[in-house]
Amino acid sequence: MADGSVAGVTSLKGKVSAEEWQARVDLAALYRLVAMHGWDDLIYTHISARIPGPEHHFLINPYGLLFEEITASSLVKIDLDGNILQETPYFINPAGFTIHSAIHAAREDAKYVMHLHSDQGVAVAAQKEGLLPISQHALIVLPRLAYHDYEGIALNHDERERLVADIGDKTLMLLRNHGTLSVGDTAANCWIGMYYLERACTMQVMALAGGRENILIAPEASQAEVRSQVSRGIGGALPWPACLRKLDRESPGYDA
């Protein structure tokens, strides 16, 4: 469709609670932003959102749509086991919810969970040293960054316990040989965390093109200073409205 909406999808605006509708709009915006930055992987990877309320219901992408096609109404409501809870022409990839369900269940603050397979994110996740303190973006990310070793495609539910243990109370993660992950109490904070992590990974890949021996590690005192400066988080509330305005201009229809 010209406005980015998907043919055949009935609008759910006014048919679900105001809280669920807002979660749908915010989650659809995250999908569109990922596509806009070129961090999507065809129809693969996922971003999920917990719907406010005691039911532990979630929203996830309809399997088969590109991220640039996702709309608020096309998102699929599921429970913690991946069962679909609404009438929808779409289905989901239950295996894709393995990582997300583990974090949503373990972390009350995990309202939004984003997992990507970007080129630069996977490249750094495949490096023995992980993310290096060589850029300001990396220094901002490192205090909240965790690691999880690769165990194969995330089909084994036993992996969920190890994943939860590895992320602990961190909000960002490099999944070794696999990709990046961001957790947020809001869509804005989930987005800004991933933005900084992906940018830090891109900068590292570019810097390493000159050889590891030429890399300049930030001084320890500077690393400590940045840790103290960002101790309360990165904060996505300020750039989020600007990101939505950009979507309105360049990828309209996400809020349909």
Secondary structure as GFF3:
##gff-version 3
##sequence-region A 1 256
A	DSSP	alpha_helix	18	36	.	.	.	ID=ss1
A	DSSP	beta_strand	46	50	.	.	.	ID=ss2
A	DSSP	beta_strand	58	60	.	.	.	ID=ss3
A	DSSP	three_ten_helix	67	69	.	.	.	ID=ss4
A	DSSP	beta_strand	76	78	.	.	.	ID=ss5
A	DSSP	three_ten_helix	94	97	.	.	.	ID=ss6
A	DSSP	alpha_helix	98	106	.	.	.	ID=ss7
A	DSSP	beta_strand	112	116	.	.	.	ID=ss8
A	DSSP	alpha_helix	119	125	.	.	.	ID=ss9
A	DSSP	alpha_helix	136	141	.	.	.	ID=ss10
A	DSSP	three_ten_helix	142	144	.	.	.	ID=ss11
A	DSSP	beta_strand	145	148	.	.	.	ID=ss12
A	DSSP	alpha_helix	159	167	.	.	.	ID=ss13
A	DSSP	beta_strand	172	175	.	.	.	ID=ss14
A	DSSP	beta_strand	179	184	.	.	.	ID=ss15
A	DSSP	alpha_helix	187	208	.	.	.	ID=ss16
A	DSSP	three_ten_helix	212	214	.	.	.	ID=ss17
A	DSSP	alpha_helix	220	229	.	.	.	ID=ss18
A	DSSP	alpha_helix	239	250	.	.	.	ID=ss19
###
